[in-house]
Amino acid sequence: GVLISPDFAPVYGQLGTTFGGNHLACSAALAVLDVFEEEGLVENALAVGNYLMEGLNELRTNDTANHIKDIRGRGLMIGIDLDVPHKDVRVPLIHEEHCFTGCAGTNILRLLPPLCLSKQEVDEFIQKLNNILKKL
């Protein structure tokens, strides 16, 4: 939902398109950019994304969880290429570990976490993924 201050008076043609550059949309976009800057979300995505990739690479070399063929991505957009169908990992991650991931193709587990993801949350995810991979 969206709340609009009564200070914004409707003007004919001002809010005429869904994605038009109206005052409300521009104000919302600027507010989002302010949050990005104030909370360091871009820097966090880089730092935590690198931390996540390192953790996944460590997991990849672990003999008990060696179903990871490749890991690729940038920042917090990461694909984990598996040697098993992603559903064999994704379904138990959801039902047993209460952890939601995306998927792509047949064998790729896709990670698109929020830009505010913390290193502690990465550690929790790595442990949950390891728990599932050990069972395969």
C-alpha positions as CSV (number, residue, x, y, z in Angstrom):
1,G,0.0,0.0,0.0
2,V,1.0,3.6,-0.4
3,L,0.1,6.5,1.9
4,I,0.0,10.0,0.3
5,S,0.1,13.2,2.3
6,P,-2.9,15.4,1.8
7,D,-0.3,18.1,0.9
8,F,-0.1,16.5,-2.5
9,A,-2.9,18.0,-4.5
10,P,-4.1,16.0,-7.5
11,V,-3.4,17.8,-10.8
12,Y,-4.9,16.7,-14.1
13,G,-2.2,14.7,-16.1
14,Q,0.2,14.6,-13.2
15,L,-0.3,10.9,-12.4
16,G,-1.2,9.8,-15.8
17,T,1.1,6.8,-16.3
18,T,2.0,3.8,-14.3
19,F,5.7,4.3,-14.7
20,G,5.7,8.0,-15.5
21,G,8.0,10.5,-13.7
22,N,5.3,11.8,-11.4
23,H,6.1,13.6,-8.2
24,L,5.2,10.6,-6.0
25,A,7.3,8.2,-8.0
26,C,10.3,10.5,-8.1
27,S,10.0,11.2,-4.3
28,A,9.9,7.4,-3.6
29,A,12.9,6.8,-5.9
30,L,14.9,9.5,-4.2
31,A,14.0,8.0,-0.8
32,V,15.2,4.6,-1.9
33,L,18.4,6.1,-3.1
34,D,18.8,7.8,0.3
35,V,18.4,4.5,2.1
36,F,20.9,2.8,-0.2
37,E,23.5,5.5,0.6
38,E,22.7,5.9,4.4
39,E,22.8,2.2,5.0
40,G,25.7,1.4,2.7
41,L,23.7,-1.2,0.9
42,V,25.9,-1.3,-2.2
43,E,29.0,-1.7,-0.1
44,N,27.3,-4.3,2.0
45,A,26.2,-6.3,-1.1
46,L,29.8,-6.4,-2.2
47,A,31.4,-7.3,1.1
48,V,28.7,-9.8,2.2
49,G,28.5,-11.2,-1.4
50,N,32.3,-11.9,-1.3
51,Y,31.9,-13.5,2.1
52,L,29.1,-15.7,0.8
53,M,31.1,-16.8,-2.2
54,E,34.0,-17.7,0.0
55,G,31.7,-19.7,2.3
56,L,30.2,-21.5,-0.7
57,N,33.6,-22.2,-2.1
58,E,34.7,-23.7,1.2
59,L,31.6,-25.8,1.3
60,R,32.3,-26.9,-2.3
61,T,35.6,-28.4,-1.3
62,N,34.1,-30.1,1.7
63,D,33.9,-33.9,1.0
64,T,30.6,-34.2,2.8
65,A,28.9,-31.6,0.6
66,N,30.5,-32.0,-2.7
67,H,27.4,-31.7,-4.9
68,I,28.4,-28.1,-5.8
69,K,30.0,-28.1,-9.3
70,D,30.4,-24.3,-9.8
71,I,29.5,-21.1,-8.1
72,R,29.1,-17.8,-10.0
73,G,27.7,-14.4,-9.4
74,R,28.4,-10.9,-8.4
75,G,27.5,-9.2,-5.2
76,L,24.5,-11.0,-3.7
77,M,23.2,-12.4,-7.0
78,I,24.7,-15.9,-6.9
79,G,24.1,-19.2,-8.8
80,I,25.1,-22.5,-7.4
81,D,25.5,-25.1,-10.1
82,L,24.7,-28.5,-8.6
83,D,25.3,-32.1,-9.9
84,V,21.8,-33.0,-8.8
85,P,18.5,-31.3,-9.7
86,H,18.0,-28.1,-7.7
87,K,14.7,-29.5,-6.4
88,D,16.6,-32.2,-4.5
89,V,18.2,-29.3,-2.5
90,R,15.6,-26.6,-2.7
91,V,12.6,-28.6,-1.4
92,P,14.4,-29.8,1.8
93,L,15.9,-26.4,2.3
94,I,12.4,-25.0,2.4
95,H,10.6,-27.7,4.4
96,E,13.4,-28.8,6.8
97,E,15.6,-25.7,7.2
98,H,12.9,-23.0,6.5
99,C,15.2,-21.3,4.0
100,F,13.8,-20.1,0.7
101,T,16.0,-19.9,-2.5
102,G,15.3,-19.5,-6.1
103,C,16.2,-21.7,-9.0
104,A,17.2,-21.5,-12.7
105,G,17.4,-24.2,-15.2
106,T,17.5,-27.7,-13.9
107,N,20.5,-27.7,-11.6
108,I,21.0,-24.2,-10.5
109,L,20.1,-22.9,-7.0
110,R,19.7,-19.1,-7.3
111,L,20.4,-16.8,-4.4
112,L,18.9,-13.3,-4.5
113,P,18.9,-12.2,-0.8
114,P,18.2,-8.6,0.3
115,L,21.0,-6.1,0.1
116,C,21.0,-5.8,3.9
117,L,22.0,-9.5,4.4
118,S,24.5,-9.9,7.2
119,K,27.5,-12.2,7.6
120,Q,25.7,-13.9,10.5
121,E,22.8,-14.7,8.1
122,V,25.3,-16.0,5.5
123,D,26.8,-18.4,8.2
124,E,23.3,-19.6,9.0
125,F,22.5,-20.2,5.3
126,I,25.8,-22.1,4.7
127,Q,25.1,-24.3,7.7
128,K,21.6,-25.0,6.4
129,L,22.8,-25.8,2.9
130,N,25.5,-28.0,4.3
131,N,22.9,-29.9,6.3
132,I,20.9,-30.7,3.2
133,L,23.9,-31.5,1.0
134,K,25.2,-34.0,3.5
135,K,22.0,-36.0,3.2
136,L,22.3,-36.4,-0.6
